[in-house]
Amino acid sequence: MDGYETYTHFDDVKGIAQLNCMAHARRKYMESLDNDKQRSAYALQQIGLLYDIERKAKDWSVEERLEIRQQEALPILKELGKWMEDPYLQVPPKSAIALALAYSIKRWNKLSLYAKMVY
């Protein structure tokens, strides 16, 4: 899911867990490379590590994917989530990197939820 506000009505529906799409967040960092190469590249590199984990586990069982996500992806997600907070306060609010960070920060729980559940 891309974080479209219309989907928020599902937040309170029992039995539905909304996940946001990391590709949408990744695209925001791609768009901000010209604005702030160092911060954008760092975020993209970390997201790339998450993609590597998913490629590695592509043909694994649901339980095996959950295990590798919890062992390898969760630490990356936790660190990246913490990292975003400081740069967000340091960059001009309407800059491309600020928009990328704001997009991710606002949706971080739903962006990282995939690593905590079986589906």
C-alpha positions as CSV (number, residue, x, y, z in Angstrom):
1,M,0.0,0.0,0.0
2,D,1.2,3.5,-0.8
3,G,-0.1,5.3,2.3
4,Y,-3.0,6.9,0.5
5,E,-5.2,8.5,3.2
6,T,-8.3,6.7,1.9
7,Y,-7.0,3.5,3.3
8,T,-7.0,4.7,6.9
9,H,-10.6,3.5,7.3
10,F,-9.2,0.0,7.4
11,D,-7.0,0.8,10.5
12,D,-9.8,-0.2,12.8
13,V,-11.1,-3.2,11.0
14,K,-10.5,-6.4,12.9
15,G,-8.5,-8.9,11.0
16,I,-6.9,-6.5,8.6
17,A,-3.3,-5.4,9.0
18,Q,-2.2,-2.7,6.6
19,L,1.3,-2.8,5.3
20,N,2.9,0.1,3.4
21,C,5.1,-0.5,0.4
22,M,8.8,0.0,0.8
23,A,9.1,0.6,-2.9
24,H,7.1,3.8,-2.5
25,A,9.4,5.0,0.3
26,R,12.4,4.0,-1.8
27,R,11.2,6.1,-4.7
28,K,11.1,9.2,-2.5
29,Y,14.8,8.7,-1.7
30,M,15.6,8.2,-5.3
31,E,13.9,11.5,-6.1
32,S,15.9,13.2,-3.3
33,L,19.4,12.1,-4.5
34,D,20.1,15.4,-6.3
35,N,19.0,17.3,-3.2
36,D,21.0,15.4,-0.5
37,K,23.1,12.7,-2.0
38,Q,24.7,11.5,1.3
39,R,21.4,11.1,3.3
40,S,19.5,9.7,0.3
41,A,22.2,7.2,-0.6
42,Y,22.3,6.0,3.0
43,A,18.6,5.4,3.1
44,L,18.7,3.7,-0.3
45,Q,21.6,1.5,0.8
46,Q,19.7,0.4,3.9
47,I,16.5,-0.3,1.9
48,G,18.7,-2.3,-0.5
49,L,19.8,-4.5,2.3
50,L,16.1,-5.2,3.1
51,Y,15.5,-6.1,-0.6
52,D,18.5,-8.4,-0.5
53,I,17.0,-10.3,2.4
54,E,13.7,-10.7,0.5
55,R,15.5,-11.9,-2.6
56,K,17.4,-14.5,-0.5
57,A,14.2,-15.7,1.2
58,K,11.9,-15.6,-1.9
59,D,11.4,-19.3,-2.2
60,W,11.5,-20.1,1.5
61,S,8.5,-21.1,3.7
62,V,6.4,-18.5,5.5
63,E,8.0,-19.5,8.8
64,E,11.5,-19.3,7.4
65,R,10.9,-15.9,5.9
66,L,9.5,-14.6,9.2
67,E,12.6,-16.0,11.0
68,I,15.1,-14.3,8.7
69,R,13.1,-11.0,8.7
70,Q,13.2,-11.0,12.5
71,Q,16.9,-11.9,12.6
72,E,18.2,-9.7,9.8
73,A,15.5,-7.2,8.7
74,L,14.2,-6.0,12.0
75,P,17.6,-4.7,13.2
76,I,18.0,-2.8,9.9
77,L,14.5,-1.4,10.2
78,K,15.0,-0.3,13.8
79,E,18.2,1.5,13.0
80,L,16.9,3.1,9.9
81,G,13.7,4.2,11.7
82,K,15.9,5.8,14.5
83,W,18.3,7.4,12.0
84,M,15.5,9.2,10.1
85,E,14.6,11.4,13.0
86,D,17.8,13.5,13.3
87,P,18.2,14.3,9.6
88,Y,14.5,15.2,9.4
89,L,15.1,18.0,12.0
90,Q,18.2,19.2,10.2
91,V,17.1,19.6,6.6
92,P,15.0,22.4,5.1
93,P,11.3,21.4,5.5
94,K,10.3,21.6,1.9
95,S,13.4,20.0,0.5
96,A,13.2,16.7,-1.4
97,I,15.1,14.8,1.4
98,A,12.7,16.3,4.0
99,L,9.7,15.1,2.0
100,A,11.3,11.6,1.7
101,L,12.0,11.4,5.4
102,A,8.6,12.7,6.3
103,Y,6.9,10.2,4.0
104,S,8.8,7.3,5.7
105,I,8.5,8.6,9.3
106,K,4.8,9.0,9.0
107,R,4.4,5.5,7.7
108,W,7.2,3.7,9.5
109,N,5.1,1.4,11.6
110,K,3.3,0.1,8.5
111,L,6.5,0.0,6.4
112,S,8.2,-2.2,8.9
113,L,5.3,-4.3,10.0
114,Y,6.0,-7.0,7.3
115,A,9.0,-8.2,9.3
116,K,6.9,-8.9,12.4
117,M,4.1,-11.0,11.0
118,V,3.3,-14.2,9.2
119,Y,1.3,-13.8,6.0
